[in-house]
Amino acid sequence: MIVFGDHKRKCRAGRLAEAASAAATNISAMPPGLERHSALVRLFVNVSELVQGLADAEFEVAGVDRNSASQQRGAQILVALASEVARSWRSGFASAGALDCDISEMLAKLDRQAEITTGAAEGYAHYALYPETYLAAAQQSGLDANTCVIGLRSIGLGLAAMVAAALGAPPPVSVRPVGHPFARRISAAPDLIGRWLISKAASYAIVDEGPGLSGSSFHAVVSWLLEQGVDLDRIHLFPSHRNGPGGKATEDILATWSRCRIHCVDFERTFDGRTTAKLADWVVKLLAMPDVQLREISGGAWRHHLPLSPGQWPPIFAGFERRKFLASAGAGRWLVKFAGLGESGLHKLRTATLLHESGFGPPVAGLCHGFLVERWVEASRLDGAGVSRERFIAWLGRYLGWRGAHLRTSETGAAPDVLASMAVQNCGEALGPSNAVELRNWFEAQPLPQSTHRVQIDGRLHPWEFLCCPDGKLLKTDALDHCRSHDLIGCQGIEWDIAGAVVEYDLSDPELLQLTVGAEAAMHRAVDRESLSYMLPCYLAFQLGLWTMADQAETGESDRLRPLIERYQARLSRFLDRTMQ
């Protein structure tokens, strides 16, 4: 099934460099505290995207990774910023004043005319990966300055700078593993680490997030080092977790993983095991309330706090969930959910604030270094609240129209032909090859949608995603992440969400007309009917793939997931039956 995707964008390096210089100037004027530290990490993340983009541009031209003068300058900037982050972190956010390094001067030496490809790093945006944890891992590793630090692009380059800064080692080199995702390899110039190979006492640190399903990226670098004559006992791995490679790892990869020394300090152990207490301190300050109690509710544990019996719980896909906590302060409760480091968190804070101010979302307290804090609303789920269909459809039309009017964006999403390819693939896996051919023929007979009105879609319109408050007011939950999730869809026309409403609520033609008229009135433009028609099978196939993958993850959710999967299968079959008439 096709579910995951990665959305990149092209931009001029100079634009990112100018924004980074301005951010550095602003940070120098900020008072000490968590907000300054968060801004410093945001600067580090943004400059990491710039430097890896430049390195990838060089790689695309040369076909191999080289430790060029440009890449050395980029790595030096990242180590300088990593040292600033470390200084702030170790001081308990007490550092202030101008940065020790002149970032603007250093950025000016980069190629500002280059067009580069960048994108939000998955770990920073989705999986609560904090670069500060790599500082702690390096400090506890026992390694010293005589360490060759190698970062795997993209995110691994910045993380490698954190490791180098903590060790006092030279700036890192970076490589871009290439080839099949489960069989990566390294394409590097012979002299990439030439001077390190002279020393038989040097250690080697390989740094990245992951490992993922196969662990092949880490393994590719280990194999390459072994080919250079490096002994395995001198190779150290710095991953983001201790779970090891997933189910696609070969015996060779598993053997390598078991023999290399692993250095990892995860979220819970940062601050000497006091991470949750620290996060609680941040929330206390944000809410201006004493005695805040924090309880983790990730991986579906939030369902224990719903006014529902377990038999009524909504299904989950734990792998797609953000890390989250429930903060209790007196009689009040707040949801503390990871929203992202860098620009990701700021985007979601702005969207959450707009949603609340427009009456569609819960109150928002603010952002705590990547965690968004918003009110936990005590309310009934829509599917158990007894709200009339007519009232809900009218409200939903206004809500989707509001998104279409106020959440316009230039951010990327999957192109229509890519959505169609996903739909055909997922259809074939679920309903068989003949149905896939039928769906492909249908798409080929349709005009490609040409909508220029791309928006931050909601992406989750299931009945359990809506709340009905005691006063009868309707609210939408979980409305921030899905257009910037780690899936294929990304930002689309509002027609994607309207297609979702058609599917999730089995809208009749008159109900669909009511919904679209309401949306059009709210956004002052017409819904593209051709695009809506095109999106319907795409939405069905994506949801079918998403929840099938959730079921395959064997999380004990099958009793909830199988009826949902069967419903999407039946709806897609009905769609295909209608195309044959």
Number of C-alpha atoms within 10 A of each C-alpha: 19 20 20 13 14 18 19 13 11 11 16 16 23 19 13 18 23 15 14 21 19 14 18 22 16 14 21 16 13 15 15 18 15 17 16 22 26 21 21 24 25 24 24 25 24 24 24 27 25 28 30 27 24 24 26 23 16 19 17 11 9 12 13 17 25 23 20 13 10 17 22 19 17 26 26 18 25 28 26 22 29 28 22 20 26 22 16 22 17 13 12 14 19 15 19 17 12 14 17 11 14 15 21 18 10 16 23 13 11 21 14 18 11 15 16 22 18 22 15 24 25 17 19 24 23 23 21 21 22 20 26 22 22 28 29 22 22 23 16 14 17 9 19 16 15 16 23 24 27 27 27 23 26 26 22 26 28 31 35 34 34 32 35 29 27 23 21 16 18 18 25 31 23 30 27 24 23 13 13 9 15 15 18 19 22 20 19 20 14 11 12 16 19 12 9 17 15 9 10 11 11 17 21 23 24 25 31 24 23 21 22 20 14 22 25 27 26 28 26 19 24 27 17 15 19 13 10 13 10 19 14 17 11 16 22 22 20 29 25 26 18 14 10 20 20 14 10 15 20 16 9 11 22 17 12 17 19 11 12 15 16 19 23 20 23 21 18 13 14 19 18 9 13 13 15 19 15 13 16 21 17 18 26 17 12 14 14 9 12 12 12 23 18 22 17 15 18 16 17 15 14 15 18 12 10 15 13 14 9 10 8 13 15 17 19 18 18 16 12 16 17 19 18 24 24 22 24 17 16 11 5 12 18 23 23 29 23 25 30 31 30 23 19 19 24 19 15 19 24 13 20 26 17 17 24 16 13 11 14 22 24 19 18 21 19 19 24 24 24 26 24 24 27 23 17 18 18 15 19 20 21 21 15 13 15 10 13 9 12 12 9 14 20 17 18 23 25 22 24 25 26 22 23 27 18 16 17 18 16 12 16 19 24 18 16 19 13 14 22 24 17 23 28 26 22 25 30 19 14 21 14 12 14 11 19 21 15 17 24 17 13 15 19 11 9 12 10 15 18 12 14 11 19 20 25 27 28 23 25 22 22 15 16 17 16 23 24 21 16 11 7 12 11 22 22 23 19 14 21 21 25 18 22 25 22 22 19 21 29 24 27 28 25 30 27 23 23 27 23 24 24 19 20 16 14 12 17 10 10 9 17 18 13 17 26 25 18 22 28 19 14 19 19 13 14 11 21 16 12 15 21 21 15 22 25 21 25 27 26 25 28 25 21 27 25 20 21 22 16 22 21 11 14 9 13 11 17 18 11 16 19 14 11 17 21 14 16 22 19 14 18 25 16 11 15 17 12 9 12 8 5
